[in-house]
Amino acid sequence: MTTVLARIRRKSLTFLRQPWFVQVWFVPVWILLGISKALIFTVSFRRLAPRLGHRTDIAPWVPLLTPKQEQRAWMIGRLVRMTARYTPWVSNCFPQAVAARALLGLYNVPYILYFGLQRDVQDSTGMKAHAWVVAGRVPVTGGQSFMQFTVVGCFVASSLVDVAAP
């Protein structure tokens, strides 16, 4: 029992050392990850896609950000990735990308949400899918995935629609 209390105390102190942004948004993002996961399983992608942003060409590119927007994107990425570790459900790349997209949109930070595919090395007939969000130089969620996955879809922030149009 003392080890459980010691662990709770340690986790609480670690949480209190986090930036205020993470402390304030932790519970709402936890809920948002749950809603994202539920939407992914209950709503068809065709109906979910318009909420992800404006669909554009699959050419990989990233928007430029101001230093303030870049800092916000780093914090949102850190928050979403950290919160995802504490959900009782699996918050893999897609729910994280949806949650990050929602927060980036809320803070008016230009983003691009990418969907990619990769051949599964273990199963020659299988494929792996991945979703990741990039804002400027910041890999918000999903890491540096351009080298591993072939981009099959892109959704950009509404503020980038004019820039993304061919």
N, CA, C and O of each residue as an XYZ file, in Angstrom:
664
protein
N       0.828     -1.197      0.000
C       0.000      0.000      0.000
C       0.872      1.261      0.000
O       0.530      2.260     -0.632
N       1.987      1.206      0.706
C       2.846      2.390      0.746
C       3.469      2.671     -0.615
O       3.715      3.829     -0.950
N       3.729      1.628     -1.408
C       4.286      1.859     -2.740
C       3.260      2.526     -3.644
O       3.618      3.342     -4.493
N       1.992      2.186     -3.470
C       0.935      2.819     -4.258
C       0.834      4.298     -3.893
O       0.728      5.154     -4.771
N       0.868      4.591     -2.605
C       0.806      5.991     -2.167
C       2.041      6.770     -2.623
O       1.944      7.935     -3.009
N       3.184      6.123     -2.574
C       4.409      6.783     -3.024
C       4.345      7.071     -4.527
O       4.803      8.116     -4.989
N       3.780      6.144     -5.267
C       3.646      6.354     -6.708
C       2.668      7.492     -7.005
O       2.936      8.328     -7.869
N       1.556      7.530     -6.310
C       0.573      8.610     -6.493
C       1.203      9.954     -6.149
O       1.001     10.940     -6.858
N       1.957      9.991     -5.073
C       2.619     11.235     -4.666
C       3.624     11.686     -5.728
O       3.680     12.863     -6.083
N       4.414     10.739     -6.226
C       5.414     11.054     -7.253
C       4.748     11.556     -8.530
O       5.193     12.540     -9.120
N       3.686     10.883     -8.955
C       2.964     11.301    -10.166
C       2.325     12.674     -9.968
O       2.321     13.492    -10.888
N       1.790     12.932     -8.784
C       1.179     14.234     -8.501
C       2.221     15.351     -8.546
O       1.970     16.417     -9.108
N       3.378     15.107     -7.959
C       4.436     16.118     -7.987
C       4.941     16.360     -9.414
O       5.228     17.494     -9.797
N       5.043     15.294    -10.183
C       5.451     15.441    -11.584
C       4.423     16.267    -12.344
O       4.788     17.131    -13.141
N       3.141     16.009    -12.105
C       2.082     16.762    -12.771
C       2.142     18.240    -12.381
O       1.956     19.113    -13.229
N       2.397     18.518    -11.121
C       2.456     19.910    -10.660
C       3.667     20.655    -11.212
O       3.679     21.886    -11.223
N       4.681     19.931    -11.669
C       5.848     20.564    -12.283
C       5.634     20.860    -13.771
O       6.455     21.530    -14.398
N       4.541     20.363    -14.325
C       4.237     20.616    -15.733
C       3.840     22.080    -15.918
O       3.386     22.721    -14.970
N       4.007     22.613    -17.127
C       3.564     23.986    -17.389
C       2.065     24.133    -17.132
O       1.312     23.161    -17.201
N       1.647     25.355    -16.838
C       0.229     25.592    -16.526
C      -0.669     25.162    -17.675
O      -1.784     24.696    -17.439
N      -0.208     25.308    -18.918
C      -0.994     24.919    -20.087
C      -1.366     23.440    -20.007
O      -2.511     23.071    -20.268
N      -0.411     22.605    -19.649
C      -0.654     21.162    -19.532
C      -1.595     20.874    -18.371
O      -2.492     20.040    -18.499
N      -1.410     21.542    -17.249
C      -2.269     21.319    -16.090
C      -3.718     21.699    -16.373
O      -4.639     20.981    -15.984
N      -3.917     22.821    -17.047
C      -5.273     23.302    -17.319
C      -5.973     22.421    -18.355
O      -7.164     22.141    -18.222
N      -5.248     21.986    -19.378
C      -5.855     21.271    -20.485
C      -5.847     19.753    -20.338
O      -6.430     19.067    -21.178
N      -5.210     19.201    -19.305
C      -5.079     17.746    -19.198
C      -6.435     17.035    -19.213
O      -6.640     16.142    -20.035
N      -7.345     17.398    -18.347
C      -8.646     16.714    -18.268
C      -9.478     16.963    -19.535
O     -10.039     16.010    -20.076
N      -9.579     18.209    -20.031
C     -10.328     18.383    -21.285
C      -9.751     17.579    -22.457
O     -10.510     17.057    -23.273
N      -8.435     17.475    -22.550
C      -7.834     16.697    -23.642
C      -8.069     15.212    -23.420
O      -8.258     14.473    -24.386
N      -8.061     14.764    -22.195
C      -8.369     13.366    -21.886
C      -9.771     13.029    -22.386
O      -9.988     11.984    -22.999
N     -10.713     13.920    -22.120
C     -12.094     13.733    -22.593
C     -12.138     13.818    -24.122
O     -12.824     13.028    -24.771
N     -11.408     14.773    -24.692
C     -11.370     14.940    -26.142
C     -10.807     13.697    -26.831
O     -11.293     13.308    -27.894
N      -9.803     13.078    -26.244
C      -9.266     11.835    -26.800
C     -10.324     10.729    -26.784
O     -10.415      9.937    -27.722
N     -11.116     10.680    -25.720
C     -12.200      9.698    -25.653
C     -13.276      9.959    -26.691
O     -13.771      9.030    -27.328
N     -13.637     11.220    -26.860
C     -14.632     11.574    -27.875
C     -14.086     11.262    -29.265
O     -14.807     10.741    -30.117
N     -12.818     11.578    -29.494
C     -12.195     11.297    -30.784
C     -12.227      9.803    -31.080
O     -12.567      9.389    -32.189
N     -11.876      9.007    -30.096
C     -11.867      7.550    -30.280
C     -13.276      7.050    -30.587
O     -13.463      6.210    -31.467
N     -14.264      7.566    -29.861
C     -15.647      7.154    -30.091
C     -16.118      7.566    -31.489
O     -16.784      6.786    -32.169
N     -15.781      8.774    -31.919
C     -16.170      9.229    -33.254
C     -15.540      8.374    -34.346
O     -16.193      8.044    -35.335
N     -14.282      8.019    -34.168
C     -13.579      7.206    -35.165
C     -14.269      5.861    -35.350
O     -14.322      5.336    -36.462
N     -14.803      5.299    -34.256
C     -15.459      4.001    -34.345
C     -16.923      4.074    -34.739
O     -17.474      3.082    -35.218
N     -17.566      5.212    -34.555
C     -19.009      5.281    -34.806
C     -19.402      6.087    -36.032
O     -20.497      5.903    -36.563
N     -18.534      6.973    -36.492
C     -18.857      7.834    -37.626
C     -17.977      7.431    -38.813
O     -16.785      7.167    -38.650
N     -18.568      7.386    -39.989
C     -17.782      7.034    -41.169
C     -16.752      8.130    -41.436
O     -16.947      9.291    -41.076
N     -15.659      7.735    -42.072
C     -14.602      8.697    -42.371
C     -15.120      9.798    -43.289
O     -14.710     10.952    -43.163
N     -16.004      9.458    -44.196
C     -16.585     10.430    -45.116
C     -17.289     11.554    -44.358
O     -17.243     12.710    -44.779
N     -17.934     11.223    -43.255
C     -18.624     12.242    -42.457
C     -17.685     12.945    -41.490
O     -17.934     14.090    -41.113
N     -16.615     12.283    -41.086
C     -15.644     12.871    -40.159
C     -14.659     13.795    -40.886
O     -14.197     14.781    -40.312
N     -14.345     13.486    -42.122
C     -13.313     14.203    -42.888
C     -13.524     15.718    -42.947
O     -12.546     16.445    -42.776
N     -14.725     16.241    -43.176
C     -14.872     17.701    -43.225
C     -14.502     18.402    -41.915
O     -14.180     19.590    -41.920
N     -14.544     17.689    -40.817
C     -14.187     18.275    -39.511
C     -12.680     18.292    -39.276
O     -12.198     18.953    -38.356
N     -11.941     17.568    -40.106
C     -10.490     17.487    -39.948
C      -9.776     18.677    -40.573
O      -8.633     18.968    -40.222
N     -10.429     19.355    -41.480
C      -9.833     20.476    -42.186
C     -10.221     20.401    -43.647
O     -11.097     19.625    -44.029
N      -9.574     21.201    -44.451
C      -9.850     21.243    -45.881
C      -8.964     20.228    -46.589
O      -7.739     20.278    -46.471
N      -9.581     19.308    -47.325
C      -8.796     18.284    -48.039
C      -8.030     18.943    -49.172
O      -8.570     19.784    -49.891
N      -6.771     18.558    -49.330
C      -5.917     19.160    -50.354
C      -5.041     18.103    -51.011
O      -5.154     16.915    -50.709
N      -4.168     18.546    -51.912
C      -3.233     17.639    -52.575
C      -2.432     16.851    -51.546
O      -2.324     17.241    -50.383
N      -1.879     15.742    -52.001
C      -1.097     14.917    -51.081
C       0.373     15.278    -51.063
O       1.170     14.584    -50.432
N       0.747     16.346    -51.739
C       2.148     16.774    -51.732
C       2.540     17.191    -50.317
O       1.897     18.069    -49.740
N       3.589     16.578    -49.738
C       3.990     16.931    -48.379
C       4.589     18.345    -48.315
O       5.577     18.643    -48.985
N       3.992     19.177    -47.523
C       4.507     20.518    -47.269
C       4.046     20.915    -45.880
O       3.113     20.322    -45.339
N       4.680     21.895    -45.313
C       4.318     22.346    -43.972
C       4.183     23.866    -43.965
O       4.922     24.556    -44.666
N       3.254     24.386    -43.184
C       3.080     25.842    -43.122
C       4.145     26.482    -42.242
O       4.688     25.843    -41.340
N       4.437     27.743    -42.511
C       5.351     28.504    -41.663
C       4.576     29.088    -40.495
O       3.416     29.477    -40.635
N       5.227     29.143    -39.349
C       4.582     29.658    -38.140
C       5.391     30.797    -37.551
O       6.594     30.919    -37.783
N       4.702     31.628    -36.783
C       5.399     32.630    -35.988
C       6.025     31.906    -34.800
O       5.610     30.791    -34.484
N       7.005     32.502    -34.137
C       7.588     31.847    -32.947
C       6.539     31.534    -31.873
O       6.626     30.502    -31.208
N       5.560     32.408    -31.702
C       4.505     32.171    -30.705
C       3.643     30.965    -31.104
O       3.307     30.138    -30.257
N       3.290     30.865    -32.379
C       2.506     29.732    -32.847
C       3.309     28.435    -32.742
O       2.762     27.384    -32.408
N       4.596     28.516    -33.025
C       5.450     27.335    -32.929
C       5.525     26.833    -31.487
O       5.458     25.629    -31.236
N       5.664     27.760    -30.552
C       5.704     27.386    -29.132
C       4.385     26.742    -28.705
O       4.380     25.756    -27.968
N       3.266     27.305    -29.173
C       1.947     26.743    -28.845
C       1.820     25.341    -29.435
O       1.287     24.446    -28.779
N       2.298     25.137    -30.655
C       2.231     23.817    -31.283
C       3.046     22.793    -30.494
O       2.608     21.656    -30.319
N       4.242     23.192    -30.011
C       5.054     22.293    -29.172
C       4.292     21.903    -27.911
O       4.286     20.739    -27.511
N       3.647     22.894    -27.288
C       2.915     22.611    -26.042
C       1.713     21.708    -26.299
O       1.436     20.805    -25.508
N       1.008     21.940    -27.382
C      -0.149     21.100    -27.711
C       0.312     19.672    -27.988
O      -0.316     18.719    -27.526
N       1.384     19.518    -28.726
C       1.908     18.178    -28.992
C       2.310     17.458    -27.718
O       1.986     16.287    -27.522
N       3.009     18.163    -26.866
C       3.437     17.583    -25.587
C       2.226     17.166    -24.755
O       2.198     16.078    -24.179
N       1.235     18.042    -24.703
C       0.021     17.771    -23.932
C      -0.721     16.557    -24.464
O      -1.091     15.675    -23.689
N      -0.945     16.494    -25.758
C      -1.713     15.392    -26.344
C      -0.981     14.067    -26.164
O      -1.592     13.066    -25.791
N       0.312     14.054    -26.425
C       1.075     12.805    -26.271
C       1.101     12.337    -24.809
O       0.973     11.145    -24.533
N       1.266     13.277    -23.885
C       1.297     12.905    -22.470
C      -0.071     12.404    -22.007
O      -0.159     11.388    -21.317
N      -1.118     13.100    -22.379
C      -2.462     12.715    -21.963
C      -2.837     11.353    -22.531
O      -3.502     10.565    -21.858
N      -2.422     11.070    -23.752
C      -2.748      9.792    -24.396
C      -2.197      8.600    -23.606
O      -2.766      7.509    -23.651
N      -1.107      8.804    -22.893
C      -0.533      7.701    -22.098
C      -1.402      7.347    -20.889
O      -1.251      6.267    -20.318
N      -2.308      8.243    -20.494
C      -3.106      8.023    -19.297
C      -4.567      7.702    -19.585
O      -5.393      7.743    -18.673
N      -4.901      7.387    -20.822
C      -6.272      6.985    -21.123
C      -6.400      5.476    -20.957
O      -5.471      4.740    -21.289
N      -7.542      5.001    -20.445
C      -7.720      3.554    -20.287
C      -7.970      2.848    -21.628
O      -7.903      1.621    -21.697
N      -8.250      3.595    -22.668
C      -8.405      3.057    -24.011
C      -7.119      3.343    -24.793
O      -6.268      4.107    -24.339
N      -6.991      2.742    -25.938
C      -5.806      2.958    -26.765
C      -5.993      4.268    -27.534
O      -6.869      4.381    -28.392
N      -5.168      5.233    -27.216
C      -5.187      6.514    -27.922
C      -4.001      6.548    -28.860
O      -2.977      7.174    -28.584
N      -4.167      5.854    -29.983
C      -3.071      5.776    -30.944
C      -3.032      7.036    -31.810
O      -3.540      8.083    -31.409
N      -2.443      6.934    -32.971
C      -2.171      8.119    -33.788
C      -3.417      8.869    -34.236
O      -3.410     10.100    -34.240
N      -4.481      8.177    -34.612
C      -5.654      8.855    -35.158
C      -6.384      9.700    -34.100
O      -6.651     10.873    -34.360
N      -6.717      9.154    -32.919
C      -7.346     10.013    -31.909
C      -6.430     11.165    -31.476
O      -6.910     12.266    -31.208
N      -5.130     10.920    -31.406
C      -4.207     11.996    -31.056
C      -4.214     13.082    -32.121
O      -4.192     14.271    -31.802
N      -4.244     12.676    -33.383
C      -4.259     13.653    -34.475
C      -5.541     14.479    -34.443
O      -5.499     15.690    -34.660
N      -6.673     13.845    -34.175
C      -7.949     14.562    -34.108
C      -7.947     15.552    -32.941
O      -8.390     16.690    -33.090
N      -7.450     15.119    -31.783
C      -7.396     16.011    -30.619
C      -6.438     17.172    -30.859
O      -6.752     18.316    -30.528
N      -5.278     16.885    -31.430
C      -4.306     17.946    -31.713
C      -4.870     18.931    -32.732
O      -4.690     20.141    -32.596
N      -5.549     18.416    -33.743
C      -6.170     19.275    -34.746
C      -7.187     20.212    -34.101
O      -7.253     21.391    -34.449
N      -7.977     19.697    -33.167
C      -8.984     20.521    -32.493
C      -8.321     21.650    -31.694
O      -8.764     22.797    -31.752
N      -7.273     21.325    -30.959
C      -6.594     22.353    -30.164
C      -5.853     23.360    -31.039
O      -5.879     24.558    -30.759
N      -5.199     22.888    -32.088
C      -4.508     23.808    -32.986
C      -5.510     24.751    -33.649
O      -5.239     25.941    -33.806
N      -6.659     24.217    -34.035
C      -7.706     25.059    -34.609
C      -8.220     26.071    -33.612
O      -8.476     27.221    -33.966
N      -8.375     25.653    -32.364
C      -8.851     26.554    -31.308
C      -7.887     27.719    -31.101
O      -8.318     28.846    -30.858
N      -6.593     27.455    -31.196
C      -5.572     28.488    -31.001
C      -5.111     29.138    -32.309
O      -4.131     29.883    -32.322
N      -5.815     28.859    -33.403
C      -5.495     29.446    -34.711
C      -4.047     29.203    -35.138
O      -3.391     30.092    -35.680
N      -3.569     28.009    -34.891
C      -2.229     27.625    -35.321
C      -2.383     26.820    -36.611
O      -3.050     25.785    -36.604
N      -1.784     27.268    -37.720
C      -1.896     26.522    -38.979
C      -1.296     25.112    -38.831
O      -0.224     24.933    -38.254
N      -2.003     24.143    -39.355
C      -1.581     22.747    -39.226
C      -1.881     22.010    -40.517
O      -2.635     22.485    -41.366
N      -1.279     20.848    -40.644
C      -1.648     19.905    -41.696
C      -1.734     18.526    -41.045
O      -0.807     18.079    -40.369
N      -2.853     17.873    -41.263
C      -3.060     16.516    -40.768
C      -2.838     15.578    -41.955
O      -3.516     15.681    -42.978
N      -1.890     14.676    -41.804
C      -1.534     13.741    -42.868
C      -2.014     12.332    -42.531
O      -2.046     11.930    -41.368
N      -2.382     11.601    -43.567
C      -2.657     10.174    -43.461
C      -1.681      9.468    -44.379
O      -1.471      9.880    -45.520
N      -1.084      8.396    -43.869
C      -0.107      7.674    -44.670
C      -0.265      6.176    -44.560
O      -0.883      5.668    -43.625
N       0.304      5.470    -45.530
C       0.308      4.013    -45.555
C       1.725      3.507    -45.735
O       2.575      4.181    -46.317
N       1.966      2.305    -45.223
C       3.263      1.635    -45.347
C       3.006      0.141    -45.465
O       2.131     -0.403    -44.791
N       3.764     -0.509    -46.315
C       3.650     -1.972    -46.389
C       4.119     -2.571    -45.071
O       5.131     -2.153    -44.510
N       3.370     -3.553    -44.587
C       3.732     -4.246    -43.357
C       4.833     -5.254    -43.673
O       4.647     -6.159    -44.486
N       5.976     -5.084    -43.022
C       7.135     -5.944    -43.294
C       6.860     -7.391    -42.895
O       7.278     -8.306    -43.604
N       6.176     -7.618    -41.795
C       5.900     -8.976    -41.328
C       4.878     -9.684    -42.220
O       4.980    -10.890    -42.446
N       3.897     -8.938    -42.725
C       2.836     -9.513    -43.542
C       2.895     -8.854    -44.914
O       2.503     -7.696    -45.061
N       3.378     -9.574    -45.915
C       3.620     -8.975    -47.230
C       2.342     -8.474    -47.896
O       2.410     -7.634    -48.793
N       1.181     -8.971    -47.478
C      -0.072     -8.503    -48.074
C      -0.719     -7.392    -47.249
O      -1.702     -6.795    -47.689
N      -0.191     -7.108    -46.077
C      -0.801     -6.128    -45.188
C      -0.223     -4.733    -45.334
O       0.831     -4.530    -45.936
N      -0.933     -3.795    -44.774
C      -0.519     -2.387    -44.778
C      -0.651     -1.842    -43.365
O      -1.471     -2.310    -42.576
N       0.165     -0.849    -43.063
C       0.052     -0.104    -41.814
C      -0.407      1.295    -42.157
O       0.070      1.898    -43.118
N      -1.324      1.804    -41.377
C      -1.817      3.164    -41.575
C      -1.325      4.037    -40.425
O      -1.084      3.555    -39.318
N      -1.184      5.313    -40.707
C      -0.699      6.231    -39.684
C      -1.294      7.618    -39.947
O      -1.536      7.993    -41.094
N      -1.520      8.356    -38.889
C      -1.988      9.738    -38.992
C      -1.050     10.596    -38.161
O      -0.666     10.214    -37.055
N      -0.681     11.758    -38.691
C       0.187     12.652    -37.943
C      -0.144     14.088    -38.290
O      -0.673     14.388    -39.360
N       0.185     14.974    -37.348
C      -0.101     16.395    -37.499
C       1.213     17.158    -37.426
O       2.053     16.915    -36.560
N       1.366     18.096    -38.370
C       2.556     18.936    -38.424
C       2.101     20.389    -38.421
O       1.148     20.761    -39.106
N       2.797     21.195    -37.643
C       2.555     22.643    -37.635
C       3.920     23.314    -37.728
O       4.685     23.317    -36.763
N       4.218     23.874    -38.878
C       5.550     24.445    -39.079
C       6.600     23.358    -38.987
O       6.469     22.303    -39.608
N       7.634     23.614    -38.219
C       8.698     22.614    -38.020
C       8.358     21.630    -36.917
O       9.154     20.736    -36.630
N       7.206     21.769    -36.297
C       6.834     20.986    -35.128
C       6.052     19.733    -35.527
O       4.967     19.843    -36.099
N       6.588     18.540    -35.233
C       5.793     17.325    -35.407
C       4.865     17.186    -34.193
O       5.247     16.588    -33.187
N       3.675     17.724    -34.284
C       2.765     17.817    -33.132
C       2.421     16.429    -32.610
O       2.622     16.147    -31.429
N       1.910     15.566    -33.467
C       1.663     14.170    -33.086
C       2.124     13.277    -34.216
O       2.160     13.701    -35.371
N       2.473     12.063    -33.898
C       2.836     11.091    -34.915
C       4.294     11.073    -35.311
O       4.708     10.219    -36.095
N       5.083     11.994    -34.788
C       6.517     11.985    -35.063
C       6.881     12.393    -36.474
O       6.066     12.939    -37.217
N       8.107     12.119    -36.820
C       8.632     12.410    -38.154
C       8.282     11.227    -39.053
O       9.054     10.273    -39.147
N       7.142     11.279    -39.704
C       6.630     10.105    -40.412
C       6.771     10.153    -41.926
O       6.399      9.193    -42.601
N       7.291     11.230    -42.473
C       7.372     11.357    -43.921
C       8.264     10.297    -44.551
O       7.992      9.852    -45.666
N       9.312      9.888    -43.869
C      10.237      8.923    -44.452
C       9.712      7.492    -44.372
O      10.150      6.637    -45.142
N       8.793      7.215    -43.467
C       8.321      5.854    -43.267
C       7.010      5.559    -43.979
O       6.758      4.416    -44.358
N       6.170      6.575    -44.168
C       4.838      6.376    -44.713
C       4.650      7.177    -45.994
O       5.168      8.285    -46.134
N       3.908      6.602    -46.914
C       3.537      7.296    -48.143
C       2.266      8.082    -47.861
O       1.260      7.509    -47.445
N       2.306      9.373    -48.082
C       1.159     10.233    -47.811
C       0.037      9.911    -48.797
O       0.239      9.922    -50.012
N      -1.148      9.624    -48.255
C      -2.315      9.323    -49.096
C      -3.438     10.337    -48.916
O      -4.415     10.315    -49.664
N      -3.309     11.222    -47.935
C      -4.324     12.241    -47.717
C      -3.814     13.352    -46.836
O      -3.030     13.116    -45.916
N      -4.262     14.580    -47.115
C      -3.866     15.753    -46.336
C      -5.094     16.593    -46.045
O      -5.960     16.767    -46.903
N      -5.163     17.107    -44.841
C      -6.199     18.055    -44.454
C      -5.496     19.255    -43.838
O      -4.687     19.103    -42.924
N      -5.805     20.451    -44.339
C      -5.131     21.660    -43.864
C      -6.106     22.528    -43.089
O      -7.322     22.434    -43.251
N      -5.535     23.381    -42.240
C      -6.323     24.347    -41.494
C      -7.042     25.272    -42.469
O      -6.542     25.532    -43.564
N      -8.197     25.762    -42.080
C      -8.973     26.631    -42.967
C      -8.198     27.894    -43.329
O      -8.419     28.466    -44.397
N      -7.295     28.337    -42.459
C      -6.490     29.522    -42.762
C      -5.493     29.270    -43.892
O      -4.932     30.219    -44.440
N      -5.268     28.017    -44.243
C      -4.311     27.664    -45.293
C      -4.974     27.275    -46.607
O      -4.285     26.882    -47.548
N      -6.298     27.376    -46.689
C      -7.000     26.911    -47.880
C      -6.512     27.653    -49.125
O      -6.291     27.019    -50.156
N      -6.338     28.960    -49.063
C      -5.877     29.722    -50.227
C      -4.458     29.337    -50.616
O      -4.125     29.294    -51.801
N      -3.621     29.055    -49.622
C      -2.230     28.672    -49.895
C      -2.163     27.271    -50.489
O      -1.342     27.008    -51.368
N      -3.026     26.365    -50.011
C      -2.989     24.977    -50.439
C      -3.647     24.745    -51.785
O      -3.414     23.713    -52.415
N      -4.464     25.685    -52.238
C      -5.170     25.491    -53.518
C      -4.172     25.546    -54.667
O      -3.286     26.401    -54.678
N      -4.309     24.627    -55.647
C      -3.377     24.612    -56.777
C      -3.560     25.805    -57.685
O      -2.850     25.936    -58.682
